[in-house]
Amino acid sequence: MPNLKTSIKYLRKNKRREVVNDRMRTRSKKSVKKFNTLLSDNNIDEAKATLKHIYKVLDKAAKKNVIKDGKADRLKGRLTKKLNTIAQNNVKAANKSA
């Protein structure tokens, strides 16, 4: 346990920051999981709407230094790529059946 008054204040501040950062981290993870379940269920329209929300969440987390900028960009790119490939596969399957 810290002895100095400033160290005690610093510890309190770190605890508050930890709560905020954990909340933001879990929010981003939950939105990514929701997106992946929508893709597995082939709800492409809802997935596109969720992707916009994910962009917002990841950018905010990167801005607050909860996650690094590169990780946010990498996640956004991978999720977009996954959405595009599934959308293309659905279009090809629809064209074959027609």
GROMACS elastic network, one bead per residue, 0.5 to 0.9 nm:
[ bonds ]
;  ai    aj funct       b0    kb
    1     8     6  0.81476   500
    2     5     6  0.80163   500
    2     6     6  0.88728   500
    2     7     6  0.57398   500
    2     8     6  0.58184   500
    2    11     6  0.80910   500
    3     6     6  0.86424   500
    3     7     6  0.68818   500
    3     8     6  0.70336   500
    4     7     6  0.51490   500
    4     8     6  0.63485   500
    4     9     6  0.87956   500
    5     8     6  0.51839   500
    5     9     6  0.64034   500
    5    10     6  0.86672   500
    6     9     6  0.50451   500
    6    10     6  0.60545   500
    6    11     6  0.85890   500
    7    11     6  0.61445   500
    7    12     6  0.86903   500
    8    11     6  0.50972   500
    8    12     6  0.64000   500
    8    13     6  0.87252   500
    9    12     6  0.51204   500
    9    13     6  0.62454   500
    9    14     6  0.86567   500
   10    13     6  0.50485   500
   10    14     6  0.61541   500
   10    15     6  0.86967   500
   11    14     6  0.50888   500
   11    15     6  0.63089   500
   11    16     6  0.88063   500
   12    15     6  0.52088   500
   12    16     6  0.64415   500
   12    17     6  0.87520   500
   13    16     6  0.52123   500
   13    17     6  0.62214   500
   13    18     6  0.85856   500
   14    17     6  0.50271   500
   14    18     6  0.60147   500
   14    19     6  0.87205   500
   15    18     6  0.50430   500
   15    19     6  0.64643   500
   15    20     6  0.88934   500
   16    19     6  0.53367   500
   16    20     6  0.65468   500
   16    21     6  0.87556   500
   17    20     6  0.51492   500
   17    21     6  0.60201   500
   17    22     6  0.84625   500
   18    21     6  0.51176   500
   18    22     6  0.59788   500
   18    23     6  0.84638   500
   19    22     6  0.52302   500
   19    23     6  0.61607   500
   19    24     6  0.86931   500
   20    23     6  0.51412   500
   20    24     6  0.62839   500
   20    25     6  0.86542   500
   21    24     6  0.51083   500
   21    25     6  0.60691   500
   21    26     6  0.86036   500
   21    61     6  0.83029   500
   21    64     6  0.85494   500
   21    65     6  0.88507   500
   21    66     6  0.59235   500
   22    25     6  0.50112   500
   22    26     6  0.60864   500
   22    27     6  0.83940   500
   22    66     6  0.84664   500
   23    26     6  0.53373   500
   23    27     6  0.60772   500
   23    28     6  0.87429   500
   24    27     6  0.50154   500
   24    28     6  0.63061   500
   24    29     6  0.86994   500
   24    57     6  0.80014   500
   24    58     6  0.89805   500
   24    60     6  0.86425   500
   24    61     6  0.64657   500
   24    66     6  0.74397   500
   25    28     6  0.53177   500
   25    29     6  0.62934   500
   25    30     6  0.86664   500
   25    61     6  0.74022   500
   25    66     6  0.70433   500
   25    67     6  0.78983   500
   26    30     6  0.59621   500
   26    31     6  0.84962   500
   27    30     6  0.52261   500
   27    31     6  0.62409   500
   27    32     6  0.87211   500
   27    57     6  0.75801   500
   28    31     6  0.52204   500
   28    32     6  0.62802   500
   28    33     6  0.86860   500
   28    54     6  0.69876   500
   28    57     6  0.59961   500
   28    58     6  0.63330   500
   28    61     6  0.79200   500
   29    32     6  0.51821   500
   29    33     6  0.61967   500
   29    34     6  0.86191   500
   30    33     6  0.50739   500
   30    34     6  0.61011   500
   30    35     6  0.85704   500
   31    34     6  0.50305   500
   31    35     6  0.61713   500
   31    36     6  0.86984   500
   31    50     6  0.75751   500
   31    51     6  0.86346   500
   31    53     6  0.79058   500
   31    54     6  0.61627   500
   31    57     6  0.82858   500
   32    35     6  0.50298   500
   32    36     6  0.62767   500
   32    37     6  0.87416   500
   32    50     6  0.87361   500
   32    51     6  0.85026   500
   32    54     6  0.68945   500
   32    75     6  0.88897   500
   32    79     6  0.82744   500
   33    36     6  0.50961   500
   33    37     6  0.62732   500
   33    38     6  0.86408   500
   34    37     6  0.51857   500
   34    38     6  0.62249   500
   34    39     6  0.86938   500
   34    47     6  0.85453   500
   34    50     6  0.80557   500
   35    38     6  0.51084   500
   35    39     6  0.62804   500
   35    40     6  0.87194   500
   35    46     6  0.85113   500
   35    47     6  0.57469   500
   35    48     6  0.86978   500
   35    50     6  0.63155   500
   35    51     6  0.70738   500
   35    54     6  0.83997   500
   35    79     6  0.83459   500
   36    39     6  0.50629   500
   36    40     6  0.62067   500
   36    41     6  0.86324   500
   36    47     6  0.82502   500
   36    79     6  0.84476   500
   37    40     6  0.50261   500
   37    41     6  0.61854   500
   37    42     6  0.85808   500
   37    43     6  0.87898   500
   37    47     6  0.89374   500
   38    41     6  0.50832   500
   38    42     6  0.61469   500
   38    43     6  0.52353   500
   38    44     6  0.71350   500
   38    46     6  0.70902   500
   38    47     6  0.57651   500
   38    50     6  0.88892   500
   39    43     6  0.59207   500
   39    44     6  0.64085   500
   39    46     6  0.89004   500
   39    47     6  0.64937   500
   39    82     6  0.84782   500
   39    83     6  0.71827   500
   39    86     6  0.76250   500
   40    43     6  0.78074   500
   41    44     6  0.85096   500
   42    45     6  0.87576   500
   42    47     6  0.85157   500
   42    86     6  0.80904   500
   42    87     6  0.87119   500
   42    90     6  0.86557   500
   43    46     6  0.55876   500
   43    47     6  0.60906   500
   43    48     6  0.88020   500
   44    48     6  0.61732   500
   44    49     6  0.87462   500
   44    83     6  0.75344   500
   44    86     6  0.82388   500
   44    87     6  0.69521   500
   45    48     6  0.52542   500
   45    49     6  0.65875   500
   45    50     6  0.87512   500
   46    49     6  0.51195   500
   46    50     6  0.61188   500
   46    51     6  0.85390   500
   47    51     6  0.59836   500
   47    52     6  0.88030   500
   47    83     6  0.76922   500
   48    51     6  0.50136   500
   48    52     6  0.66892   500
   48    53     6  0.89945   500
   48    80     6  0.89151   500
   48    83     6  0.78234   500
   49    52     6  0.54766   500
   49    53     6  0.68095   500
   49    54     6  0.89464   500
   50    53     6  0.50353   500
   50    54     6  0.61641   500
   50    55     6  0.86969   500
   51    55     6  0.62099   500
   51    56     6  0.86899   500
   51    76     6  0.83143   500
   51    79     6  0.78039   500
   51    80     6  0.76221   500
   51    83     6  0.89116   500
   52    55     6  0.51746   500
   52    56     6  0.64985   500
   52    57     6  0.88464   500
   53    56     6  0.51297   500
   53    57     6  0.62627   500
   53    58     6  0.86474   500
   54    57     6  0.50410   500
   54    58     6  0.59661   500
   54    59     6  0.83307   500
   54    76     6  0.77913   500
   55    58     6  0.52911   500
   55    59     6  0.59566   500
   55    60     6  0.84486   500
   55    72     6  0.84319   500
   55    76     6  0.65964   500
   56    59     6  0.52851   500
   56    60     6  0.61367   500
   56    61     6  0.86258   500
   57    60     6  0.52135   500
   57    61     6  0.61861   500
   57    62     6  0.86555   500
   58    61     6  0.50381   500
   58    62     6  0.61103   500
   58    63     6  0.84783   500
   58    67     6  0.81528   500
   58    69     6  0.88373   500
   58    71     6  0.89396   500
   58    72     6  0.55469   500
   58    73     6  0.82637   500
   58    75     6  0.83664   500
   58    76     6  0.78874   500
   59    62     6  0.50811   500
   59    63     6  0.60210   500
   59    64     6  0.86146   500
   59    69     6  0.79135   500
   59    72     6  0.66866   500
   59    73     6  0.83868   500
   60    64     6  0.62036   500
   60    65     6  0.85672   500
   60    66     6  0.86677   500
   61    64     6  0.52011   500
   61    65     6  0.61844   500
   61    66     6  0.51555   500
   61    67     6  0.58965   500
   61    68     6  0.82176   500
   61    69     6  0.86836   500
   61    72     6  0.80261   500
   62    66     6  0.58804   500
   62    67     6  0.50742   500
   62    68     6  0.54813   500
   62    69     6  0.51537   500
   62    70     6  0.85497   500
   62    71     6  0.82825   500
   62    72     6  0.63964   500
   63    66     6  0.76663   500
   63    67     6  0.83132   500
   63    68     6  0.84596   500
   63    69     6  0.76516   500
   64    67     6  0.78663   500
   65    68     6  0.61226   500
   65    69     6  0.78972   500
   67    70     6  0.84397   500
   67    71     6  0.67034   500
   67    72     6  0.69401   500
   68    71     6  0.53556   500
   68    72     6  0.64749   500
   68    73     6  0.88075   500
   69    72     6  0.52064   500
   69    73     6  0.62331   500
   69    74     6  0.85678   500
   70    73     6  0.50837   500
   70    74     6  0.59721   500
   70    75     6  0.85317   500
   71    75     6  0.60605   500
   71    76     6  0.84974   500
   72    75     6  0.52445   500
   72    76     6  0.61709   500
   72    77     6  0.85976   500
   73    76     6  0.51534   500
   73    77     6  0.61034   500
   73    78     6  0.86056   500
   74    77     6  0.51542   500
   74    78     6  0.61446   500
   74    79     6  0.85839   500
   75    78     6  0.51942   500
   75    79     6  0.60715   500
   75    80     6  0.84664   500
   76    79     6  0.52906   500
   76    80     6  0.60809   500
   76    81     6  0.85098   500
   77    80     6  0.51983   500
   77    81     6  0.60568   500
   77    82     6  0.85687   500
   78    81     6  0.50598   500
   78    82     6  0.61127   500
   78    83     6  0.86274   500
   79    82     6  0.50578   500
   79    83     6  0.62062   500
   79    84     6  0.86391   500
   80    83     6  0.50994   500
   80    84     6  0.61611   500
   80    85     6  0.86722   500
   81    84     6  0.51281   500
   81    85     6  0.62027   500
   81    86     6  0.86559   500
   82    85     6  0.53135   500
   82    86     6  0.62707   500
   82    87     6  0.85618   500
   83    86     6  0.53100   500
   83    87     6  0.60670   500
   83    88     6  0.85939   500
   84    87     6  0.50565   500
   84    88     6  0.60870   500
   84    89     6  0.85771   500
   85    88     6  0.50850   500
   85    89     6  0.61372   500
   85    90     6  0.86293   500
   86    89     6  0.50560   500
   86    90     6  0.62027   500
   86    91     6  0.86736   500
   87    90     6  0.51681   500
   87    91     6  0.63163   500
   87    92     6  0.87480   500
   88    91     6  0.50855   500
   88    92     6  0.61882   500
   88    93     6  0.85755   500
   89    92     6  0.51058   500
   89    93     6  0.61013   500
   89    94     6  0.85390   500
   90    93     6  0.50745   500
   90    94     6  0.60851   500
   90    95     6  0.85889   500
   91    94     6  0.50621   500
   91    95     6  0.61757   500
   91    96     6  0.86899   500
   92    95     6  0.50913   500
   92    96     6  0.62322   500
   92    97     6  0.87260   500
   93    96     6  0.51599   500
   93    97     6  0.62923   500
   93    98     6  0.86770   500
   94    97     6  0.53013   500
   94    98     6  0.62198   500
   95    98     6  0.51846   500
